Amino acid sequence: MIPTSQQQKRALLIGVNLNNGEDFNHSMEELASLAKACHYEPVGIVTQNMPAVHTALYIGSGKVEEVKETALLLEADLLIFDNALSPTQLRNLQNELELPIFDRTYLILEIFKERARTGEAKLQVELASLQYMLPRLVGMRTSLGRQGGASGSLSNKGAGEKKLELDRRHIEHRISELKKNLEQITKERNTQRKKRQEAFIPKVSLVGYTNAGKSTLLNSFLDSYGKDDSKKVLEQDMLFATLDTTIRNIPLENNRSFLLADTVGFIDKLPHSLVKAFRSTLEEVKYADLLLEVIDFSDENYKEHMQVTSNTLKELEAGHIPVLYIFNKADRVMDATLLPKIIDNRIYMSAKNKIGLKELADTISDILFSSNIDCIMRIPYSAGNVTSYLLENACVKSTEYQPKGVQLELNIRMQDYEKYKQYCI
């Protein structure tokens, strides 16, 4: 349970810099942000340069003593490590340091627990948390002493081992339940996805690092092109403000529209258990016709964020989908009078201030509807339903009522052209 601000605890941050990696400082800054998001107060940092982490302790044995002394000096209530600790490392460190120990994965899971709103997101987070906890039960439950007990049946084990075994069985049973529930939700999601695909409405997905402005961009589209404020999503300047997949229809000019999907943001070292648990949600990205990668251009580490996003998309088997790079918050580092700026598949803009929104919408439209066909159709008055459909779903350049029917000059989707090409003249 994340403590409230009134119960804020002091945290000492610990990191290992492998091979003098250039992004280490950024990683530690991000760890401090994650700690603050969990309402812990970072009071100090201990780092160590190593070619590889210590198998048993993560940090070197000598550094353990330094951590212990620093924690005592700074009156730290807990220790946070900037990487996932193995069950063995967690257990050994717990024995040596005698303070609560968390790692980066634990922090992200706790943030997800606090931010999950829908039933599906809560199930996904619970599954990821239990999968993380299961192999670490011993290290996380140091109060359970192993009092004697020989190998064999549960009845022969000590009280601590009995409790651990019962906890393990309970967690395994709950994991099985959660997987079944999520499988059912996945089936329903696939059914919904199939219906959307049958409607031939192109799909655009927002992707990018957490807190880059994806939800802000979605809301700006809804402001400018939507009709219902209740369709807006939460947007806040915080890590992982949005966990749930949101899909909204964005109507453009000329009877064109597209579906815009927003989902959880990415982060460096995103726990594999979370990627796995959220796979059915994140897989919405796989079915997109176009990706909008939103980048916080005002963040000096934006290039590293782009690399993390690229790696995550490859893991989701979405690396082949065309991408428009949205360099958001550009007004913070560029002259706003020079915005928007478009270079190839990159657009420099401000989603919050709607600078470049129209240009982005036009670019999206050009890409999504590039395969449309220009044609002229003459539809007999007896086929009024076809005329009505085309007036509502195609880009109608001109309409002429003739003795034999309605003549329409159209820009039309390939699917509709194939369906109604008998009316072409």
C-alpha positions as CSV (number, residue, x, y, z in Angstrom):
1,M,0.0,0.0,0.0
2,I,1.4,3.4,-1.0
3,P,1.7,5.6,2.1
4,T,-0.1,9.0,2.2
5,S,1.8,12.2,2.2
6,Q,1.3,12.4,6.0
7,Q,3.0,9.0,6.4
8,Q,5.8,9.8,3.9
9,K,8.8,7.6,4.4
10,R,12.5,8.5,3.7
11,A,14.1,6.4,0.9
12,L,17.8,5.9,0.1
13,L,18.3,5.2,-3.7
14,I,20.9,2.7,-4.8
15,G,22.1,2.1,-8.4
16,V,24.8,0.2,-10.2
17,N,26.4,1.9,-13.3
18,L,27.3,-0.9,-15.6
19,N,30.3,-0.1,-17.9
20,N,29.9,3.6,-17.3
21,G,26.7,3.8,-19.2
22,E,25.8,7.3,-20.3
23,D,22.1,7.0,-19.4
24,F,22.8,6.1,-15.8
25,N,22.2,9.5,-14.3
26,H,18.9,9.8,-16.2
27,S,17.9,6.4,-14.9
28,M,18.6,7.5,-11.3
29,E,16.7,10.7,-11.8
30,E,13.8,8.7,-13.1
31,L,14.0,6.3,-10.1
32,A,13.7,9.4,-7.8
33,S,10.6,10.4,-9.8
34,L,9.1,7.0,-9.4
35,A,9.8,7.1,-5.7
36,K,8.1,10.4,-5.4
37,A,5.1,9.1,-7.3
38,C,4.9,6.4,-4.6
39,H,5.0,9.2,-2.0
40,Y,8.5,8.3,-0.8
41,E,11.0,11.0,-0.1
42,P,14.4,10.4,-1.7
43,V,17.0,11.5,0.9
44,G,20.2,10.2,-0.7
45,I,21.8,8.2,-3.5
46,V,24.5,5.5,-3.3
47,T,26.0,4.3,-6.6
48,Q,28.7,1.9,-7.7
49,N,30.5,1.4,-11.0
50,M,30.7,-2.3,-11.9
51,P,31.2,-4.4,-15.1
52,A,28.4,-6.6,-13.9
53,V,26.0,-6.8,-10.9
54,H,27.0,-9.0,-8.0
55,T,25.1,-12.3,-8.4
56,A,24.3,-12.7,-4.7
57,L,24.0,-9.1,-3.5
58,Y,23.5,-6.9,-6.7
59,I,26.0,-4.5,-5.3
60,G,29.5,-5.4,-4.0
61,S,29.9,-6.8,-0.5
62,G,31.9,-3.7,0.5
63,K,29.3,-1.4,-0.8
64,V,26.7,-3.1,1.4
65,E,28.4,-1.7,4.5
66,E,28.4,1.8,2.9
67,V,24.7,1.5,2.2
68,K,24.1,0.4,5.8
69,E,26.1,3.4,7.2
70,T,24.5,5.9,4.8
71,A,21.0,4.7,5.6
72,L,21.7,5.1,9.3
73,L,23.2,8.5,8.8
74,L,20.3,9.8,6.7
75,E,17.7,8.1,8.9
76,A,16.3,6.2,5.8
77,D,13.2,4.1,6.4
78,L,13.7,2.0,3.2
79,L,16.0,1.2,0.4
80,I,15.2,1.4,-3.3
81,F,17.3,-0.3,-6.0
82,D,17.3,0.9,-9.6
83,N,16.7,-2.5,-11.2
84,A,14.8,-5.6,-10.7
85,L,16.4,-7.7,-7.9
86,S,16.3,-11.5,-8.2
87,P,14.7,-13.4,-5.3
88,T,18.1,-14.4,-4.1
89,Q,19.5,-10.9,-4.1
90,L,16.4,-9.6,-2.3
91,R,16.7,-12.2,0.4
92,N,20.4,-11.7,0.9
93,L,20.2,-7.9,1.0
94,Q,17.3,-8.1,3.4
95,N,19.4,-10.2,5.8
96,E,22.4,-7.9,5.5
97,L,20.7,-4.5,5.6
98,E,17.7,-5.1,7.9
99,L,15.5,-2.5,6.2
100,P,12.6,-2.8,3.8
101,I,14.0,-3.2,0.3
102,F,12.1,-2.3,-2.9
103,D,13.3,-2.3,-6.5
104,R,12.3,-0.4,-9.6
105,T,9.8,-3.0,-10.7
106,Y,8.0,-2.8,-7.3
107,L,7.7,1.0,-7.6
108,I,6.1,0.8,-11.0
109,L,3.7,-1.9,-9.9
110,E,2.7,0.2,-6.9
111,I,2.0,3.2,-9.2
112,F,0.0,1.0,-11.5
113,K,-2.1,-0.2,-8.5
114,E,-2.9,3.3,-7.5
115,R,-3.8,4.5,-11.0
116,A,-5.8,1.5,-12.3
117,R,-9.4,2.5,-12.7
118,T,-11.3,0.0,-14.9
119,G,-11.9,-3.6,-13.9
120,E,-9.6,-4.9,-16.6
121,A,-6.7,-2.6,-15.6
122,K,-7.1,-3.7,-12.0
123,L,-7.0,-7.4,-12.9
124,Q,-3.9,-6.9,-15.1
125,V,-2.1,-5.0,-12.4
126,E,-3.0,-7.6,-9.8
127,L,-1.8,-10.4,-12.0
128,A,1.6,-8.7,-12.7
129,S,2.0,-8.0,-8.9
130,L,1.3,-11.6,-7.9
131,Q,3.7,-12.9,-10.6
132,Y,6.4,-10.6,-9.3
133,M,5.7,-11.5,-5.6
134,L,5.5,-15.3,-6.0
135,P,9.2,-16.1,-6.3
136,R,10.1,-13.4,-3.8
137,L,7.9,-14.5,-0.9
138,V,10.8,-15.4,1.4
139,G,12.6,-12.1,0.9
140,M,9.4,-10.1,1.3
141,R,8.2,-12.0,4.4
142,T,11.2,-11.9,6.6
143,S,9.0,-12.1,9.7
144,L,8.3,-15.7,8.8
145,G,11.0,-17.7,10.5
146,R,11.7,-21.2,9.4
147,Q,11.4,-23.1,12.7
148,G,12.8,-26.5,12.1
149,G,10.8,-28.8,9.9
150,A,12.1,-31.5,7.7
151,S,11.5,-32.1,4.0
152,G,8.3,-33.9,3.1
153,S,4.7,-33.1,3.6
154,L,3.3,-29.7,4.6
155,S,2.5,-31.0,8.1
156,N,6.2,-31.7,8.8
157,K,7.3,-28.1,8.1
158,G,8.0,-25.3,10.5
159,A,5.4,-22.6,11.2
160,G,7.1,-20.2,8.8
161,E,7.4,-22.7,6.0
162,K,3.8,-23.6,6.5
163,K,2.7,-20.0,6.1
164,L,5.0,-19.5,3.1
165,E,3.6,-22.7,1.5
166,L,0.0,-21.6,2.1
167,D,0.8,-18.1,0.7
168,R,2.3,-19.7,-2.4
169,R,-0.7,-21.9,-3.0
170,H,-3.1,-19.0,-2.5
171,I,-1.2,-16.8,-4.9
172,E,-0.9,-19.6,-7.6
173,H,-4.7,-20.2,-7.3
174,R,-5.4,-16.4,-7.6
175,I,-3.1,-16.2,-10.7
176,S,-5.0,-19.0,-12.3
177,E,-8.3,-17.2,-11.7
178,L,-7.0,-13.9,-13.0
179,K,-5.7,-15.4,-16.2
180,K,-9.1,-17.0,-16.9
181,N,-10.9,-13.7,-16.3
182,L,-8.4,-11.8,-18.5
183,E,-8.8,-14.5,-21.2
184,Q,-12.5,-13.8,-21.3
185,I,-11.9,-10.1,-21.5
186,T,-9.4,-10.7,-24.3
187,K,-12.1,-12.6,-26.3
188,E,-14.5,-9.7,-25.9
189,R,-11.9,-7.3,-26.9
190,N,-11.1,-9.3,-30.0
191,T,-14.8,-9.4,-30.9
192,Q,-15.0,-5.6,-30.6
193,R,-11.8,-5.2,-32.6
194,K,-13.2,-7.4,-35.4
195,K,-16.4,-5.3,-35.6
196,R,-14.3,-2.1,-35.9
197,Q,-12.2,-3.7,-38.7
198,E,-15.4,-4.7,-40.5
199,A,-16.5,-1.1,-40.4
200,F,-13.4,-0.1,-42.5
201,I,-12.6,2.8,-40.3
202,P,-8.8,3.3,-40.1
203,K,-7.2,3.0,-36.7
204,V,-4.5,5.3,-35.3
205,S,-2.7,4.5,-32.0
206,L,-0.9,6.9,-29.7
207,V,2.4,5.5,-28.4
208,G,5.3,6.9,-26.5
209,Y,7.1,7.4,-23.2
210,T,5.0,8.0,-20.2
211,N,4.0,11.7,-19.6
212,A,4.9,12.7,-23.1
213,G,1.4,14.2,-23.7
214,K,-0.6,11.3,-25.4
215,S,-3.8,11.9,-23.5
216,T,-3.4,15.7,-24.0
217,L,-3.2,15.1,-27.7
218,L,-6.3,12.9,-27.7
219,N,-8.3,15.5,-25.7
220,S,-7.2,18.2,-28.1
221,F,-8.5,16.2,-31.0
222,L,-11.8,15.7,-29.2
223,D,-11.9,19.5,-28.4
224,S,-11.4,20.4,-32.0
225,Y,-13.2,17.6,-33.9
226,G,-15.4,15.9,-31.4
227,K,-18.8,16.7,-30.0
228,D,-18.9,15.2,-26.6
229,D,-16.7,16.4,-23.7
230,S,-17.6,13.3,-21.7
231,K,-15.4,11.4,-24.1
232,K,-12.3,13.1,-22.8
233,V,-9.7,11.2,-20.8
234,L,-7.6,12.1,-17.7
235,E,-4.6,14.2,-18.5
236,Q,-2.1,15.1,-15.7
237,D,1.6,15.9,-15.4
238,M,2.5,12.6,-13.8
239,L,3.9,9.2,-14.6
240,F,1.4,6.7,-15.9
241,A,-1.7,9.0,-15.5
242,T,-3.4,6.8,-18.1
243,L,-3.4,3.0,-17.9
244,D,-6.7,2.1,-19.6
245,T,-7.0,1.8,-23.4
246,T,-9.3,4.5,-24.7
247,I,-10.6,4.5,-28.3
248,R,-12.4,7.5,-29.7
249,N,-13.8,8.3,-33.2
250,I,-12.3,11.5,-34.6
251,P,-14.5,12.9,-37.5
252,L,-12.6,15.0,-40.1
253,E,-13.8,16.9,-43.1
254,N,-15.3,15.3,-46.2
255,N,-17.0,12.5,-44.3
256,R,-13.6,11.1,-43.2
257,S,-12.9,9.8,-39.8
258,F,-10.5,7.6,-37.9
259,L,-10.3,5.8,-34.6
260,L,-7.7,7.2,-32.2
261,A,-6.5,4.8,-29.4
262,D,-4.6,5.9,-26.3
263,T,-3.1,3.4,-23.8
264,V,-0.4,3.1,-21.1
265,G,2.9,4.9,-21.7
266,F,6.2,3.1,-21.9
267,I,9.2,3.5,-19.5
268,D,12.8,2.3,-19.4
269,K,13.0,-1.1,-17.8
270,L,9.2,-1.6,-17.9
271,P,8.6,-4.8,-15.9
272,H,8.2,-7.8,-18.2
273,S,5.4,-9.0,-16.0
274,L,3.5,-5.8,-16.8
275,V,4.1,-6.0,-20.5
276,K,2.8,-9.6,-20.3
277,A,-0.2,-8.7,-18.2
278,F,-1.1,-5.7,-20.3
279,R,-0.4,-7.5,-23.6
280,S,-4.0,-7.8,-24.7
281,T,-4.4,-4.1,-24.1
282,L,-1.1,-3.1,-25.7
283,E,-1.8,-5.3,-28.6
284,E,-4.3,-2.7,-29.8
285,V,-1.1,-1.1,-31.2
286,K,-0.5,-4.1,-33.5
287,Y,-3.8,-3.5,-35.3
288,A,-3.2,0.2,-36.1
289,D,-2.9,1.5,-39.6
290,L,-0.7,4.4,-38.3
291,L,1.2,5.1,-35.1
292,L,1.6,8.6,-33.6
293,E,4.7,8.5,-31.4
294,V,4.4,11.3,-29.0
295,I,7.7,12.7,-27.7
296,D,8.3,15.3,-25.0
297,F,10.7,17.4,-27.1
298,S,11.4,19.6,-24.0
299,D,12.9,16.6,-22.1
300,E,16.7,16.5,-22.7
301,N,16.5,12.7,-22.7
302,Y,13.9,12.5,-25.4
303,K,16.2,10.5,-27.7
304,E,16.6,7.8,-25.1
305,H,12.8,7.8,-24.7
306,M,12.4,7.2,-28.4
307,Q,14.7,4.2,-28.2
308,V,12.7,2.7,-25.4
309,T,9.5,3.2,-27.4
310,S,11.1,1.6,-30.4
311,N,12.3,-1.4,-28.4
312,T,8.8,-1.8,-26.8
313,L,7.1,-1.7,-30.1
314,K,9.3,-4.4,-31.5
315,E,8.5,-6.5,-28.5
316,L,4.8,-6.0,-29.2
317,E,5.4,-7.0,-32.9
318,A,4.4,-3.5,-34.0
319,G,7.7,-2.3,-35.3
320,H,6.6,-2.5,-39.0
321,I,3.7,0.0,-38.7
322,P,4.2,3.4,-40.2
323,V,5.0,6.1,-37.7
324,L,4.4,9.9,-37.4
325,Y,6.8,11.4,-34.9
326,I,5.0,14.1,-32.8
327,F,7.6,16.3,-31.1
328,N,5.2,17.6,-28.5
329,K,5.8,20.6,-26.1
330,A,8.1,22.1,-28.8
331,D,6.9,25.6,-27.8
332,R,8.9,25.2,-24.6
333,V,12.2,25.0,-26.5
334,M,11.5,26.6,-29.9
335,D,10.1,30.0,-31.0
336,A,6.3,29.4,-31.0
337,T,5.9,31.7,-34.0
338,L,7.9,29.1,-36.1
339,L,5.5,26.3,-35.1
340,P,4.2,24.0,-36.4
341,K,7.2,22.7,-38.2
342,I,6.9,19.7,-40.4
343,I,9.9,17.7,-41.8
344,D,9.1,14.5,-43.6
345,N,7.3,12.3,-41.0
346,R,8.1,14.6,-38.0
347,I,5.9,17.4,-36.8
348,Y,7.0,19.9,-34.1
349,M,3.9,21.2,-32.2
350,S,2.1,21.7,-28.9
351,A,-0.8,19.5,-28.2
352,K,-1.9,21.5,-25.1
353,N,-2.0,24.8,-27.0
354,K,-3.3,23.1,-30.2
355,I,-0.4,24.5,-32.2
356,G,-0.1,22.3,-35.3
357,L,-3.2,20.2,-34.5
358,K,-4.9,21.0,-37.9
359,E,-1.7,20.3,-39.8
360,L,-1.4,17.0,-37.9
361,A,-5.0,16.1,-38.8
362,D,-4.4,16.9,-42.4
363,T,-1.2,14.8,-42.5
364,I,-3.1,11.9,-40.8
365,S,-5.9,12.2,-43.4
366,D,-3.4,12.2,-46.3
367,I,-1.7,9.1,-45.0
368,L,-4.8,7.1,-44.1
369,F,-6.8,7.9,-47.2
370,S,-4.0,7.8,-49.8
371,S,-5.4,4.7,-51.3
372,N,-8.8,6.3,-51.9
373,I,-10.0,6.4,-55.5
374,D,-11.4,9.3,-57.5
375,C,-14.4,8.3,-59.6
376,I,-17.8,9.4,-60.9
377,M,-20.9,7.3,-60.2
378,R,-24.4,7.6,-61.5
379,I,-26.8,5.9,-59.1
380,P,-30.4,5.2,-60.2
381,Y,-33.1,6.7,-58.0
382,S,-34.2,3.2,-57.2
383,A,-31.0,2.6,-55.3
384,G,-31.5,5.5,-52.9
385,N,-29.9,3.5,-50.1
386,V,-26.6,3.5,-52.0
387,T,-26.8,7.2,-52.6
388,S,-27.5,7.8,-48.9
389,Y,-24.5,5.6,-47.9
390,L,-22.1,7.4,-50.2
391,L,-23.3,10.8,-49.1
392,E,-22.6,9.8,-45.5
393,N,-19.3,7.9,-46.0
394,A,-17.5,9.2,-49.0
395,C,-15.9,12.5,-49.9
396,V,-18.5,14.0,-52.3
397,K,-17.0,16.7,-54.5
398,S,-20.1,17.4,-56.5
399,T,-23.7,16.2,-56.8
400,E,-25.9,16.4,-59.9
401,Y,-29.5,15.2,-60.2
402,Q,-30.0,13.8,-63.7
403,P,-33.0,12.1,-65.4
404,K,-31.5,8.6,-64.9
405,G,-30.2,9.1,-61.4
406,V,-27.9,11.0,-59.1
407,Q,-24.4,11.7,-60.4
408,L,-21.7,11.9,-57.7
409,E,-18.1,12.9,-58.1
410,L,-16.4,11.0,-55.3
411,N,-13.2,10.3,-53.5
412,I,-14.0,6.8,-52.1
413,R,-12.4,4.1,-50.1
414,M,-11.2,1.0,-52.0
415,Q,-13.6,-1.2,-50.2
416,D,-16.6,0.9,-51.1
417,Y,-15.3,1.3,-54.7
418,E,-15.2,-2.5,-55.1
419,K,-18.7,-2.8,-53.7
420,Y,-20.3,-0.1,-55.9
421,K,-18.1,0.1,-59.0
422,Q,-21.0,-1.1,-61.2
423,Y,-22.3,2.5,-60.9
424,C,-19.1,4.1,-62.3
425,I,-19.3,5.9,-65.6
